[in-house]
Amino acid sequence: MDRIFFLVWNVNLHLGMNVLVNNKTEELKDGEKLLDLLAQLNLAEKRGIAVAVNNSIVSRAGWNNHELNENDKVTIIRPTQGG
């Protein structure tokens, strides 16, 4: 029994955490910041995007300090052109 518990615990240790980004699950390492997620999505350098975590806007200046948590809901809004 102890061996089975260790194997399950060890697997969970390496999985990190999941956050929901525009209704799509993304896996991150524990303790990653919002800026890390945006870099993973190739959006960290994009201008003109707005980001909210759990329905609260996070300013660009706060992206590097905002630590994400398991099951956070991240909304990324990008402008589109149309007519």
C-alpha positions as CSV (number, residue, x, y, z in Angstrom):
1,M,0.0,0.0,0.0
2,D,2.8,2.5,0.9
3,R,4.4,1.9,-2.5
4,I,1.2,2.6,-4.4
5,F,0.7,5.9,-2.5
6,F,4.3,7.0,-3.2
7,L,3.9,6.3,-7.0
8,V,0.6,8.3,-7.1
9,W,2.1,11.2,-5.1
10,N,5.2,11.3,-7.2
11,V,3.2,11.5,-10.4
12,N,1.1,14.4,-9.1
13,L,4.2,16.2,-8.0
14,H,5.4,16.6,-11.6
15,L,2.1,17.6,-13.1
16,G,2.1,21.2,-12.1
17,M,-1.2,23.0,-12.3
18,N,-3.9,23.7,-14.7
19,V,-5.5,27.1,-15.5
20,L,-8.3,27.8,-17.9
21,V,-7.4,30.3,-20.6
22,N,-10.3,31.5,-22.7
23,N,-12.1,28.2,-21.8
24,K,-9.1,26.1,-22.8
25,T,-7.0,24.2,-20.2
26,E,-3.3,25.1,-20.1
27,E,-0.7,23.3,-17.9
28,L,1.8,25.3,-16.0
29,K,4.5,24.7,-13.5
30,D,3.5,25.5,-9.9
31,G,4.3,29.1,-8.9
32,E,4.3,30.4,-12.5
33,K,3.4,34.0,-13.0
34,L,0.9,35.5,-15.5
35,L,3.8,36.7,-17.7
36,D,5.1,33.1,-17.9
37,L,1.7,32.0,-19.2
38,L,1.6,34.8,-21.7
39,A,5.1,33.9,-22.9
40,Q,4.1,30.3,-23.3
41,L,1.2,31.5,-25.5
42,N,3.5,33.9,-27.5
43,L,1.6,36.9,-26.2
44,A,4.0,38.5,-23.7
45,E,5.2,41.0,-26.2
46,K,1.9,41.7,-27.9
47,R,0.5,45.2,-27.6
48,G,-3.2,46.0,-27.3
49,I,-4.3,42.9,-25.3
50,A,-6.2,43.0,-22.0
51,V,-5.9,40.2,-19.4
52,A,-8.1,39.3,-16.5
53,V,-7.6,36.6,-13.9
54,N,-10.8,35.4,-12.2
55,N,-12.7,38.4,-13.7
56,S,-10.2,41.0,-12.3
57,I,-8.2,43.0,-14.8
58,V,-4.4,42.7,-14.4
59,S,-2.5,45.6,-15.8
60,R,0.6,45.0,-18.0
61,A,2.8,46.3,-15.1
62,G,1.4,43.5,-12.9
63,W,1.9,40.6,-15.2
64,N,5.3,39.7,-13.8
65,N,4.1,39.7,-10.2
66,H,0.7,38.0,-10.5
67,E,1.2,34.4,-9.4
68,L,-1.3,32.0,-10.9
69,N,-3.0,29.3,-8.9
70,E,-4.6,25.9,-9.8
71,N,-7.9,26.4,-11.6
72,D,-7.6,30.2,-12.2
73,K,-9.6,31.5,-15.1
74,V,-7.6,33.7,-17.4
75,T,-9.4,35.8,-20.0
76,I,-7.3,37.3,-22.8
77,I,-8.9,39.9,-25.0
78,R,-7.3,40.8,-28.3
79,P,-8.7,43.5,-30.6
80,T,-10.0,42.4,-34.0
81,Q,-10.6,44.4,-37.1
82,G,-13.7,44.2,-39.1
83,G,-16.3,46.1,-40.9
